[in-house]
């Protein structure tokens, strides 16, 4: 339904989420919140995002090369070394983290966008849709692989690929997330115009 980051400060949890998804997030959790005395309050704070070495603290996701960090700050003055949105999009694509948008709500199962690897716990608590997600993880046959493609700008997406993210054009390259039919992976990997991050 929505991708978000959760930060704990004392007895308060702060949620970093795209503003277009905040209503979806709250509406999804409201039926459960009343049982635990939880309330939601929207705040006007800034989020500092960084691309850091993979061994640094406060990383919410990382691979073998780098990690992504997000921290909340009260004012813009506390944000040093800002990065441009294009760099942030590329970093998320390379690390295989797909930030959901409003048009993605209810469109994908976690398995289809790599969330089963990055964002779903299979040994904690219960959540809506858990049985389906667990069944697909342990009993299902996954015929596609969620991948990041780095290609020449002129590269045309073929019928073996299902585009997930929008394409980002960066320093002469086209970068995008897609799912590729597993029986076509070798063909795509051997394409001289493509670098594949599996």
C-alpha positions in Angstrom: 0.0 0.0 0.0 2.8 2.4 0.8 6.6 2.4 1.4 7.8 4.3 4.5 10.6 4.5 7.1 9.9 4.3 10.8 12.1 6.1 13.3 11.7 5.6 17.1 12.2 8.6 19.4 11.4 7.7 23.0 7.7 6.6 23.1 7.0 8.2 19.7 7.4 6.7 16.3 8.0 9.0 13.4 7.1 7.9 9.9 8.9 9.2 6.8 6.5 8.8 3.9 5.7 10.6 0.7 3.0 13.2 1.4 0.8 11.7 -1.4 0.7 8.4 0.5 0.2 9.6 4.1 -3.6 9.4 3.9 -3.4 5.8 2.5 -1.0 4.9 5.3 -3.2 6.3 8.1 -6.5 4.9 6.7 -4.9 1.5 6.5 -3.8 1.5 10.2 -6.7 3.4 11.8 -8.8 0.3 12.4 -6.0 -1.2 14.5 -4.7 2.0 16.1 -7.8 2.4 18.4 -7.0 -0.9 20.1 -3.7 0.4 21.3 -4.4 4.0 22.0 -2.3 5.2 19.0 -2.9 8.5 17.4 -1.5 10.0 14.2 -0.3 13.6 13.8 1.2 15.1 10.6 4.3 17.3 11.2 6.1 19.8 9.1 9.7 18.6 9.3 12.5 18.1 6.8 14.1 14.8 5.8 17.8 14.7 5.2 18.6 11.9 2.8 22.2 10.7 2.2 24.1 8.2 0.2 26.8 6.7 2.5 29.3 3.9 2.8 27.6 0.6 3.6 29.3 0.3 7.1 27.9 3.6 8.5 25.2 4.0 11.1 21.5 5.0 10.4 21.3 3.2 7.1 17.8 2.0 6.3 19.0 -0.1 3.3 22.4 -1.1 1.9 24.1 -3.3 -0.6 27.8 -4.3 -0.9 28.8 -0.9 -2.1 26.8 1.9 -0.4 23.7 2.6 1.8 20.9 5.0 2.0 20.2 7.1 5.1 17.2 9.3 6.1 17.0 11.5 9.2 14.4 14.0 10.4 15.5 17.6 11.1 13.5 20.7 12.2 15.0 23.2 9.8 16.7 23.3 6.5 19.9 24.8 8.1 20.7 21.3 9.5 20.8 19.8 6.1 24.4 19.8 4.8 25.6 18.4 1.5 22.2 18.0 0.0 21.8 15.7 -3.0 19.7 16.3 -6.0 16.6 14.2 -6.7 18.1 12.6 -9.8 21.0 11.2 -7.7 18.5 9.9 -5.1 16.4 8.2 -7.8 19.5 6.5 -9.3 20.7 5.4 -5.8 17.4 3.8 -5.0 17.2 2.1 -8.4 20.7 0.7 -8.0 20.0 -0.6 -4.5 16.7 -2.1 -5.8 14.5 -0.1 -3.5 11.4 1.0 -5.3 9.7 4.0 -3.7 6.0 3.6 -4.2 3.9 6.5 -5.6 0.2 7.2 -5.3 -0.5 5.3 -8.6 1.2 2.2 -7.2 -1.2 1.8 -4.2 -2.5 -1.8 -4.2 -0.8 -2.6 -7.5 2.0 -4.9 -6.5 2.6 -7.8 -4.1 5.8 -7.4 -2.1 7.5 -10.2 -4.1 7.0 -8.2 -7.4 9.0 -5.2 -6.2 11.7 -6.9 -4.0 9.9 -5.8 -0.8 9.9 -9.4 0.4 13.7 -9.1 0.5 14.0 -5.5 1.8 10.9 -4.7 3.9 8.9 -7.7 4.9 9.7 -9.7 8.1 8.7 -13.4 7.9 9.1 -14.0 11.7 7.4 -11.1 13.3 3.7 -10.6 14.2 0.7 -10.5 11.9 -0.4 -8.1 9.2 -3.1 -7.8 6.6 -2.2 -10.1 3.6 0.4 -12.1 5.5 -0.9 -15.5 4.5 -0.7 -14.6 0.8 2.8 -13.1 1.1 4.1 -16.1 3.1 2.5 -18.6 0.7 4.1 -16.9 -2.3 7.5 -16.8 -0.5 7.5 -20.5 0.6 5.2 -22.3 -1.8 4.8 -20.1 -4.9 6.8 -20.3 -8.1 8.4 -17.0 -8.9 8.8 -16.8 -12.7 10.3 -13.3 -12.7 13.3 -11.6 -11.2 13.2 -8.0 -10.0 16.2 -6.3 -11.5 17.8 -3.0 -12.1 18.9 -2.4 -15.7 21.6 0.1 -16.7 21.7 0.5 -20.4 22.6 2.9 -23.3 20.0 5.7 -23.6 18.8 4.2 -26.9 18.1 0.8 -25.4 14.5 -0.3 -26.1 12.7 -2.3 -23.4 11.7 -5.7 -24.8 8.7 -8.0 -24.2 10.6 -10.1 -21.7 10.7 -7.1 -19.3 7.9 -5.6 -17.3 8.8 -2.0 -16.4 8.2 -1.2 -12.7 9.8 2.2 -12.2 10.0 5.1 -14.6 13.2 5.4 -16.5 15.9 7.7 -15.2 18.4 9.2 -17.7 21.7 9.8 -16.0 25.1 10.7 -17.5 24.4 9.0 -20.8 22.7 6.0 -19.3 19.1 4.8 -18.9 18.4 3.2 -15.5 15.2 1.5 -14.5 13.7 -1.3 -12.4 11.8 -4.1 -14.0 10.9 -7.7 -13.6 12.4 -10.1 -16.1 11.2 -13.5 -17.0 13.6 -15.9 -15.4 13.9 -18.0 -18.6 15.0 -14.8 -20.4 17.6 -13.6 -17.8 20.6 -15.1 -19.6 19.6 -13.4 -22.9 19.3 -10.0 -21.2 22.6 -10.5 -19.3 24.4 -11.3 -22.6 23.1 -8.2 -24.3 26.1 -5.9 -24.8 24.0 -2.7 -24.2 22.8 -3.8 -20.8 24.4 -4.1 -17.3 22.1 -6.0 -15.0 21.9 -5.7 -11.2 20.1 -8.8 -9.8 
